[in-house]
Structures are given as C-alpha cells and as structure tokens.
C-alpha cells in the first residue's frame, strides 16, 4: 500500500499540532519543519478543519489546533478522509470494473483482505500514538527549524 503525500502531510500537520497543544500552530510552522509547499498545507488544514479534526483561527496570530484530544483522532479516519476509497485495483470499484474475473478471482479477495488488514492497523493508531515520543520528535523539529531558518539569516 502506498499513501499519497497529501495523507502524509495531513498526518504530519496533526502530529505537530498534538506536539504543540494547546498552542495554535501556524501553517508556516508545518511548512518550515517539513519543507513543504505552503499552498498544499493550507488546503490540507482547510480540509482537516471542515472534517472536524482541527479548529482554525484566521488572521494575525491565527493558526490551527486539534479539535479534540489526540487520543480521539484515529489515523484510519484521517486516511479515509484524505485518500477516499482505497481502490487498490480496478475491481474494487464496481462502477469502473472491467475485469471479467470478478467474483471468482482469488487475487481480488486477497487484496481486499490485505486492504482491510492495513486499515485495521491504522484504525488502532491515534494521533496521540504517533506523537508519543514527544521529546525525540521535538528535538528533530527544532533541528529542522534551525536548518530552515539558516538560509534566511545568511542573506545579505
């Protein structure tokens, strides 16, 4: 299974919000820490807000924060939001399936089972879990922020 960068960035945004809770996180914080494009993070934070994962505050001094405790935000739910249906192969979607083997293909059944197992693991994981090694993560984040700011400081 391979998730999109969009899902990865959404989870990283939630993780950073959990690490810095209850403070507001700015989109620029996520951009700086992870070296991502600002428009992508703006779109992600907007979608996470619409889905009720984060609360957003616009304007000067604005940002976002988790809308509920990190223990209540299930990674599988975030993935379902950001990925949509996990149609690993065309036969997963009856509307677009052209495979004549549907219903008798053991490969399809195996891939369905693998997808269910994959999502079961993600359904057992929360934002609190992916933020549990807080001290280690914050050290890495501080290093990434320093590296991101270094080129700005060296400009004449």
Order of alpha helices (4+ residues) and beta strands (2+ residues): alpha-alpha-alpha-beta-beta-alpha-alpha-alpha
